[in-house]
């Protein structure tokens, strides 16, 4: 068994991949598969569907997407990382008509778990284009990461023009006030892991709220984490010049909430 790159459930050829190597108009979702199962599959499918409607004006049926994902999984091990990218065969710099159906590129690779932390994040002013869509071609994410590492940080968190913390390069942010989980209010990508955590915290009765958070608010908070498809929580010890305390209870609640989400087969 091995990892694959497939286009519409068939092995992708060099000729098919060559145009995509120079393209940047597409969107994707990234997920972790364990024992052939996925947490938050409904959120991944909704992400692909809504982003396709936004970018292309039409979307692939969920059952076709799931079929392509299953085909990729059958070729690999039970535990792996999977990225599903949707693009238009019409390419960039053109507006495809409603008769042009999007296509799906699926890539699998080794399972990932993310860093252990705690992380220090540089605070940089940045706002993503189409922030609600997980789209490709975002040079700023890696560029800001490189800058942050060069300054002695582990990664970067974004601050918008209104001074609000929104997200990090490939992460959502979450904060702790000692009793409640606090989600930042700003334009951002709502991650699938974030969606899982929010609904499961409700089930567990853990208080949570959404509010605008600036760098000046950080000294009054009791902890912070980043999360993405790799993990429901990596502790953050500093954002910019503001130190954040350890919050083991906060971290434990996030991981417990995530574990209560039942993994489902594709």
DOLO-695656 format. One record per residue (C-alpha): residue in one letter; x, y, z. Coordinates in nm, 2 decimals. Layout:
REM DOLO-695656
   residu       px       py       pz
        A        X        Y        Z
...
//
This chain:
REM DOLO-695656
   residu       px       py       pz
        X     0.00     0.00     0.00
        X     0.12     0.35    -0.08
        X     0.03     0.72    -0.09
        X    -0.14     0.86    -0.40
        X    -0.22     1.16    -0.61
        X    -0.55     1.11    -0.79
        X    -0.76     1.32    -1.02
        X    -1.13     1.24    -1.02
        X    -1.05     0.90    -0.85
        X    -0.79     0.80    -1.11
        X    -0.41     0.82    -1.09
        X    -0.31     1.18    -1.19
        X    -0.07     1.20    -1.49
        X     0.21     1.45    -1.53
        X     0.02     1.61    -1.82
        X    -0.28     1.66    -1.59
        X    -0.08     1.80    -1.31
        X     0.14     2.03    -1.51
        X    -0.12     2.31    -1.55
        X    -0.20     2.29    -1.18
        X     0.16     2.35    -1.09
        X     0.13     2.70    -1.22
        X    -0.22     2.77    -1.10
        X    -0.35     2.94    -0.79
        X    -0.73     2.95    -0.83
        X    -0.85     2.65    -0.63
        X    -0.96     2.56    -0.28
        X    -0.91     2.26    -0.05
        X    -0.96     2.08     0.27
        X    -0.71     1.89     0.48
        X    -0.80     1.61     0.71
        X    -0.65     1.33     0.92
        X    -0.76     0.98     0.87
        X    -0.72     0.73     1.15
        X    -0.82     0.36     1.11
        X    -0.99     0.46     0.79
        X    -1.22     0.71     0.97
        X    -1.25     1.09     0.99
        X    -1.38     1.33     1.25
        X    -1.60     1.61     1.13
        X    -1.66     1.47     0.78
        X    -1.97     1.67     0.74
        X    -1.77     1.99     0.80
        X    -1.52     1.90     0.54
        X    -1.79     1.83     0.28
        X    -1.97     2.15     0.37
        X    -1.64     2.34     0.33
        X    -1.58     2.20    -0.02
        X    -1.94     2.26    -0.12
        X    -1.97     2.62    -0.01
        X    -1.62     2.72    -0.14
        X    -1.70     2.57    -0.48
        X    -2.02     2.76    -0.50
        X    -1.84     3.08    -0.40
        X    -1.55     3.03    -0.64
        X    -1.70     2.84    -0.94
        X    -2.07     2.88    -0.91
        X    -2.13     2.51    -0.88
        X    -2.02     2.22    -0.66
        X    -1.96     1.85    -0.69
        X    -2.21     1.63    -0.52
        X    -2.11     1.51    -0.17
        X    -2.14     1.14    -0.27
        X    -1.90     1.19    -0.56
        X    -1.65     1.36    -0.33
        X    -1.68     1.08    -0.08
        X    -1.63     0.82    -0.35
        X    -1.31     0.99    -0.47
        X    -1.18     1.00    -0.11
        X    -1.26     0.64    -0.05
        X    -1.07     0.54    -0.37
        X    -0.76     0.73    -0.24
        X    -0.79     0.57     0.10
        X    -0.80     0.21    -0.04
        X    -0.45     0.26    -0.19
        X    -0.29     0.37     0.14
        X    -0.25     0.27     0.51
        X    -0.53     0.31     0.76
        X    -0.37     0.62     0.91
        X    -0.28     0.90     0.68
        X    -0.31     1.27     0.59
        X    -0.54     1.36     0.30
        X    -0.58     1.68     0.11
        X    -0.87     1.73    -0.13
        X    -0.83     2.02    -0.37
        X    -1.11     2.14    -0.60
        X    -1.03     2.34    -0.92
        X    -1.19     2.43    -1.25
        X    -1.05     2.27    -1.56
        X    -1.10     2.60    -1.74
        X    -0.80     2.73    -1.55
        X    -0.72     3.08    -1.42
        X    -0.79     3.42    -1.56
        X    -1.11     3.31    -1.72
        X    -1.47     3.28    -1.60
        X    -1.60     2.92    -1.66
        X    -1.96     2.89    -1.76
        X    -2.21     2.68    -1.55
        X    -2.15     2.38    -1.78
        X    -1.79     2.35    -1.66
        X    -1.79     2.11    -1.37
        X    -1.51     2.14    -1.10
        X    -1.26     1.86    -1.07
        X    -1.11     1.70    -0.76
        X    -0.75     1.63    -0.69
        X    -0.68     1.41    -0.39
        X    -0.33     1.36    -0.23
        X    -0.25     1.13     0.06
        X     0.06     1.13     0.28
        X     0.19     1.03     0.62
        X    -0.03     1.09     0.92
        X     0.06     1.41     1.11
        X     0.00     1.53     1.47
        X     0.16     1.88     1.48
        X     0.41     2.03     1.72
        X     0.39     1.98     2.10
        X     0.44     2.34     2.19
        X     0.42     2.57     2.37
        X     0.46     2.81     2.08
        X     0.56     3.17     2.06
        X     0.38     3.36     1.78
        X     0.49     3.69     1.62
        X     0.20     3.93     1.59
        X     0.18     4.06     1.23
        X    -0.07     4.28     1.05
        X    -0.23     4.07     0.78
        X    -0.58     4.00     0.64
        X    -0.64     3.70     0.41
        X    -0.82     3.75     0.08
        X    -1.16     3.56     0.09
        X    -1.09     3.47     0.45
        X    -1.39     3.23     0.48
        X    -1.25     3.01     0.20
        X    -0.95     2.77     0.24
        X    -0.79     2.86    -0.09
        X    -0.45     2.79    -0.24
        X    -0.18     3.03    -0.35
        X    -0.15     3.21    -0.02
        X     0.22     3.32    -0.03
        X     0.18     3.53     0.28
        X     0.13     3.23     0.51
        X     0.47     3.09     0.44
        X     0.63     3.43     0.41
        X     0.50     3.54     0.75
        X     0.61     3.21     0.90
        X     0.97     3.26     0.76
        X     0.98     3.61     0.90
        X     0.85     3.50     1.24
        X     1.11     3.22     1.26
        X     1.38     3.46     1.16
        X     1.28     3.69     1.45
        X     1.30     3.40     1.70
        X     0.93     3.30     1.71
        X     0.78     2.96     1.61
        X     0.50     3.10     1.39
        X     0.28     3.41     1.33
        X    -0.06     3.53     1.44
        X    -0.25     3.78     1.23
        X    -0.39     4.11     1.35
        X    -0.64     4.29     1.12
        X    -0.65     4.66     1.04
        X    -0.89     4.72     1.33
        X    -0.63     4.56     1.57
        X    -0.82     4.24     1.62
        X    -0.65     3.90     1.64
        X    -0.80     3.67     1.39
        X    -0.61     3.35     1.32
        X    -0.25     3.22     1.27
        X    -0.08     3.11     0.95
        X    -0.24     2.76     0.92
        X    -0.42     2.77     1.26
        X    -0.72     2.89     1.44
        X    -0.67     3.07     1.77
        X    -0.86     3.00     2.09
        X    -0.83     3.17     2.43
        X    -0.92     3.09     2.79
        X    -1.04     3.33     3.05
        X    -1.02     3.08     3.34
        X    -1.37     2.96     3.30
        X    -1.48     3.00     2.93
        X    -1.33     2.93     2.59
        X    -1.31     3.26     2.40
        X    -1.30     3.26     2.02
        X    -1.17     3.57     1.85
        X    -1.42     3.78     1.65
        X    -1.28     3.88     1.31
        X    -1.29     3.78     0.95
        X    -1.12     3.44     0.93
        X    -1.14     3.08     0.81
        X    -1.36     2.87     1.04
        X    -1.16     2.55     1.07
        X    -1.32     2.21     1.07
        X    -1.14     2.12     1.40
        X    -1.27     2.45     1.54
        X    -1.62     2.35     1.43
        X    -1.59     2.01     1.60
        X    -1.47     2.17     1.92
        X    -1.74     2.43     1.94
        X    -2.03     2.18     1.90
        X    -1.87     1.93     2.14
        X    -1.80     2.20     2.41
        X    -2.17     2.28     2.39
        X    -2.25     1.91     2.45
        X    -2.01     1.90     2.74
        X    -2.16     2.22     2.89
        X    -1.83     2.41     2.87
        X    -1.90     2.79     2.85
        X    -1.77     2.96     2.53
        X    -1.82     3.29     2.37
        X    -1.69     3.50     2.07
        X    -1.55     3.85     2.12
        X    -1.30     4.09     1.97
        X    -0.95     4.03     2.11
        X    -0.67     4.28     2.07
        X    -0.30     4.24     2.17
        X    -0.38     4.47     2.47
        X    -0.64     4.22     2.59
        X    -0.39     3.93     2.62
        X    -0.25     4.01     2.97
        X    -0.61     3.96     3.10
        X    -0.65     3.61     2.96
        X    -0.55     3.28     3.12
        X    -0.43     3.08     2.82
        X    -0.42     3.04     2.45
        X    -0.39     2.76     2.19
        X    -0.37     2.71     1.82
        X    -0.56     2.43     1.64
        X    -0.60     2.28     1.30
        X    -0.66     1.94     1.13
        X    -0.35     1.81     1.30
        X    -0.46     1.87     1.66
        X    -0.73     2.02     1.87
        X    -0.49     2.23     2.07
        X    -0.12     2.33     2.09
        X    -0.04     2.56     2.38
        X     0.08     2.92     2.30
        X     0.31     3.08     2.55
        X     0.35     3.42     2.38
        X     0.19     3.64     2.11
        X     0.41     3.93     2.02
        X     0.54     4.07     2.35
        X     0.25     3.94     2.56
        X     0.33     3.62     2.77
        X     0.04     3.38     2.83
        X     0.02     3.14     3.12
        X     0.01     2.76     3.10
        X    -0.35     2.64     3.10
        X    -0.36     2.26     3.13
        X    -0.73     2.25     3.21
        X    -0.81     2.45     2.90
        X    -0.59     2.22     2.69
        X    -0.75     1.91     2.85
        X    -1.10     2.03     2.78
        X    -1.03     2.09     2.41
        X    -0.87     1.75     2.36
        X    -1.16     1.58     2.55
        X    -1.41     1.77     2.34
        X    -1.24     1.66     2.02
        X    -1.23     1.30     2.14
        X    -1.60     1.29     2.19
        X    -1.66     1.35     1.82
        X    -1.72     1.01     1.67
        X    -1.49     0.93     1.37
        X    -1.69     0.81     1.07
        X    -1.60     0.61     0.77
        X    -1.58     0.77     0.43
//
